[in-house]
Amino acid sequence: MRRAGVLAFAGVLALAVVGVGQVEAPDPSRATITSRVLRVIDGDTVDIRGSQRVRLLGIDTPELGEPYSEEAIAFTKRLLLFKTVRLELDVKERDVYDRLLAYAYVETDEGWVMANLEIVRAGLARLLIIPPNGKYRAQFEAAQLEAMIHRRGLWGMVGEVLTVSALEARIDEVVNQVVTVRLTVAAVVAAGNSLRVDPSETRFGFHLFLVATCPPVGLGPGAEILATGVVEYASLKDGPRILIEDPTQIVLATDVEAAPP
C-alpha cells in the first residue's frame, strides 16, 4: 500500500526507466532469507518472524477503502499467511520506513511462484518500480499486461468506450489509466521496426504505438477499431498514446457490434 512521500507508481506501459530492467527469470534459489509470514498488513505488506516488516517489491495494491483493497488483502492472505517464504532482495534492501524490500517466493501445488507477480497477474496491484530496484521489470510488465487484457480485478473497472476527442479532453483524468478508445484509422506509419497508428479524429496527436514485438494486426486506413491500454503522455510534441504490446488489445468495432449480447 502507498505511504506518504512514496514516489508515484509506474504503470506497466509507462516510459521505461533506463538501467533498471534485466532479462532474468525469477528463481527462488536466489533467495537469501527463509522465514514464515505471521501477519498480512495489506495487499503488499507482510510481517515475518523476527518482527520484520516486508514490503513486496514492484507492486502497489489499493489503499484500504479503495476498490479492490479487500480483495488484494484476501488474495495475499491466501497466498502467504502462515506460509514459509523465500525472500530475494534487490539492490536497495530497505526503504525509508526500514521495511525489508523483497520478492517473496512461496511453494504452491503447481510449484514455486513469486507472490509479487501473482498479485499483479490477478489484477490486484499496479506496478511500482522505484530505481535502483527493478530486477524483474519485464516480468512485472508482462503480468500486468495479461491482467489488463483479461480485465481482471482493477482492470475490470474500465468504464465506457471513449472517443478520441473525449480522451483528449479528459487527458488529466485518463493518463496512466486503462481506457478503451474507439477510433478510425487514418494512417499507419513505420517507426523503425514498430508501427504508429494515427486516428482521423485526433486534434492533439493521440495515436497507437505498436511495439516491434507485437504481431501485425492487419490495420489499414478507414478501419474502425477499439483499442484498450494504458494512456501515456510523455510530451506535447508526441501527443498522448496507447502502447500496443499484444494484438488482443485491438478489436474491429464491427466484431464487437456483431457479437451476441
N, C-alpha and C positions, 0 to 999 in steps of 0.2 A: 504494500500500500504506500501511497505517496506520503512524504513527510515534508514539512515546511522547509523551504530552501533547496529541495532536491531539484536538479535540472529537469526541464520539461521532457516528457517521453519522446523517444524517436520512433516513429511508426515504421512498419515493415517496409514501406515503399518510400520512406524519406530519403533524402540525399545521403549517400554513404559518407561515413567519417573516415578519412584517409588513415590507413595504418592500423585499423582495429580488426579487420577481417582476416581470418586464416581458414584455409581449406583443410579442415581436420575434423574427423568424425568423433563424436562423443564416445568416451571409453571409460567405464568405471574403474579400470585398472590404474588410471591416472590419479584417482582419489588418494588423498593423503590423510584423511580423517575418517574414522568409522565411529558412529555414535547412534543413539536412539532418540527419536523425536518424542518428546514428552508433552508438548503443547503446540497447538496451532493458533497463532495470534491473529492472522488474517490470511488471505489467499496467497501471499508471497513472503510471509514471515513466520518462522517457527522457533521454538526453543528446544535445545538438545541437552543431553546430560552435561553436568558441569556448569549449569546456569548460563550457558552460552546462547545468545540470540543469533539466529542465522537469517540473513536476507537473501532470498533466492535471486541469483543474478539474471539479468537480461529481461526481466518481466515487471509489469506494473498492473496489479489487479485493482478492481474498483474500490473506492473508499466505502466504508460502512455506510449504508443508507443509499448508495448509488445503485442503479440497475446492475444486477448480476454479482453484487458483492457477496450475498449469502450463498449463491451457487458456487462462487470461487472458493469460499471458506470450506463449504461442504466437500468440494472436489479435492482440495488439498488434504482435508482430514482423511478422506477415504484412501488417498494415495500414500500418506506419510505418517499419520498419527500412530504412535506406539510401534512404528516400524524401525528396523535398523537401516540406516542410510550410509552411503559413502559420499563424502563431500570433496569435490575438486575445487581448488582455488584458482584465481586468475592472477593478473599482475598485481592489482591492488587488493589486499586481503581484508581490509576493514573500511567501513565508511565513517563519516563524521560522528555517528552515534555509537561507534565501537561495535557495530554488528559485524559478524563474520559474513563475508560475501562469498557465496559458493554455488556451484552446480550440484544438485542433490540427486544421487542415483538410488533407486530402490528396486528390489527384485520383485517381479510380478509373475503370474502364471506363464506369461509369454517371454520371460527373461528380464534382464536388467533394462530399465528405462530411466531417462533423465526427467525428473519431475517438472523442472522448469519448462522443458519443451512440451510435455504433455498438457500442462495448464494452458499454454499458448494454443496448442493444437485443438483443445476443447473450446476455444473461443472465449476464454475467461480471463485473458490478460492481453494487454498491448505490450509492445516491446519497449524496453528502457535500457538502451545501450549507452553506457557512460564510459568514455575512454579514461584510463588506458585499458579497461576491461572490454571484452568483446570477442573472446576467442572463438565462439561458435555462432557468430552473427549470421552467417549464411544459413545455418540450420534453423535458427530462430525465424528468419525472414521466410523461409520455405514453410515452416509450420503455421505462421500467421496467415500467409497467403492461402494455404489449404483451408484454414478456418474461415477466412473471409469469403472464399469462393463458395463454400458449402453453407455459408450463413449460420455458422454455429455461434451460440452464446451472444456476445456483444455484437457480432456482425449480423445477427438476425434482426437487429433493430433498425436496419436501413429503411427509411421511410419511402415517400413517394418517389416516382421516377421524375427526375429533373430535366427540364430543357436546358440547352446550353446557356441561354440568356438568364434563366433563373439561377443556374450555378454561378455564373459570373457576377450576378447582382448580389449573391449571398456568399461571396468568397470568404469573408471573415468567419462565417459560421461553418463552412464545409471544409476548409483547409485542414489537412491531416485527418479527415474523417472519410469513412467509406460511403460512397454515393453510387447510385445508378443514374446515368445520364443518357437521354435519347438524342441522337444526332443524325444528320445526313452528311455522308462523306463527300467532301468537295475535292480533296486531293490526297494522294498517298505518295510521300516523298521519301526517297532513300536518305538515310543519315548514317553513313558508314555501312556497317552490317545490320543496322537497325532500321526501323521504319517510323515515320511521323505521319499521323493521320490527322488532317485538318478538316474540321466540320464547316459547312457553309454558313452556319448560324453565328459563328463567333464574332465578337466585337473586340475582345481583349486578348486574343491569341490562345484561347483554350484549345488543347489538342490531346490526342492519344499518342503515347510513345511506346512502340513495340520493341522490346529488347531483342538483341541478336539471338538469344537462346529460345525465343518464343517461336513456335512453328507458324508459318504463314496462315492467315485466317481467310484468305480469299476476298479481301475488301476491294471495292472499286468505287469510283465516283458515282454518286447517286444512291448508293446503298444506305438504307435506314437501319441503324443498329442501336442496341442498348449496350453500354459498356459499364462495368462495375469495377471499382477500385478506390484506392486512397487518393485524394486530391492533393497534389503538391503545388507549391507556388514559390519557386526559388527566386524569380526575378521578374520585374516588369517587362524586360526585354523579351524573355522567352514565353511569358504568359503562364497561366495555370495549366496543369496537365494531369492525366492519369497514366501511370505506368502499367503497361500490359505485359505480364510475365507468363501468362497461361492463356491458351486460346479460349478456355471456357469463360473468361472474363467478358467476352464479346458474343452476343447473340443477335441474329437478324430480328428486327422488330416484327416482321411478318410471321416468324416462327412462334414468337410469344403470343401474338394475337390469334394464331390458328390453334394454339394449344387448348385442350379441353379444360373447363373450369375445375 
